[in-house]
Amino acid sequence: QQQVKQSPQSLIVQKGGISIINCAYENTAFDYFPWYQQFPGKGPALLIAIRPDVSEKKEGRFTISFNKSAKQFSLHIMDSQPGDSATYFCAASKGSSGSARQLTFGSGTQLTVLP
Amino acid sequence: NAGVTQTPKFQVLKTGQSMTLQCAQDMNHEYMSWYRQDPGMGLRLIHYSVGAGITDQGEVPNGYNVSRSTTEDFPLRLLSAAPSQTSVYFCASRRGGFRTGGPNTEAFFGQGTRLTVV
């Protein structure tokens, strides 16, 4: 059972355009939603994260929009650059009594920004 | 600081062979975990540990063993490799072990081990 569904699988954007990656989750107990960025041959690295008590978080050109009622969140990359070409993973986690938090990942989006 | 170090970076195994993927972190993180990354499936949790001497299963534990004798090291053992275990394996660590509530702290990933089982 895929608890975090991510789309699209791949995305091609022109330089300067806006890249949008969407994720939907099923478990309403999730309370932390990070996005990870992965370059070829490297491990994922935390890009930006949001908690459900806010609807938007912005860090530079990267923005997370969060819709709690729809159980959806998305990553927007403004003024996309060729250096943003990477695979992006959304994730979610929840607290669990007596157990460590775990990250549940989406399936990933391969973003290509054309020069 | 080196962060999270995985060795080897590449490995080819024959079906039935065993091997150990090494993972070490120098950040004194309590929590360590192993994921496998397969195309179109994201990262799936294999095993994790909340501190030395404590390990538990993740989503896809079959065919893998782990141990945590020190805070720094968390090796992953493949007992009898199968082609279905061909994947890229990532080790990750973060502060915080056996905690409830509150957001995760940042997870730091190693550079991965690309394993091919033929």
Interface residues (C-beta under 8 A of the other chain):
Chain A: V4 Q6 Q9 D31 Y32 P34 G41 K42 G43 P44 A45 L46 A49 R51 F89 S93 G95 S96 S97 G98 S99 A100 R101 Q102 L103 F105 G106 S107 G108
Chain B: V4 Y31 S33 Y35 G40 M41 G42 L43 R44 L45 Y48 V50 D56 G58 F90 A92 G96 G97 F98 R99 T100 G101 G102 P103 N104 E106 A107 F108 F109 G110 Q111 G112
